[in-house]
Amino acid sequence: MENEKDKMTPEAAMQVLRRKGLIVSREQAEKILCFLYLIAEVAISKYLKIPP
């Protein structure tokens, strides 16, 4: 049950990364977020032993 308002926006990700000294485009931020959500899903599934 995914709620779109609970997701971080690419713009917010860009701001966080910029504060840490990494400048990325909107497209790159979208790809980074997709990757991070995938990794989080896999980690949670593994921890709870739920098949992905």
N, C-alpha and C positions, 0 to 999 in steps of 0.2 A: 504494500500500500504506500505508494510513493506520492508525496505531496510536493508539487513544484515550488511552493513558497518556502519549503524547508531546505531547498538546495541553494548552494552558494552560486552567485552569478559570476560569469566570466569577468565582469568589471571588478567585482569585489576581489576575486582571485588576483587580478592584475595589480590591484592596489596593495594587497598583502605581499606579493612577490616584489613589487617595486620598492616597498619599504625595506626589503631584505637585499636590495641591490640587483635584482634580476628584472630586466625589462623584457616583456613578452607581448606579442600581438593578441588580439581578441581570439583569433583562431587557435593560437598556441594555448591560451588559457583554457579554451573549451576542451582541447585534447588532454591537457593536464588534468582537468576536473574529471573527465570521463575515465581516465586511467585511475585516478585516486578513488572514485566511486566503485570501480571494478575491484580494485585491491581490497577496499573495505568490505565489500560484499563477500569476497572469497575468504577473508580473514574471519568474518563473523560466522559464515557457514561452517568453516573448519572448526572454529571454537565451539559452536553449538552442534557440530556433527550433522549438519543438514546438507544433503547433496546439492551442488550448485545448479 
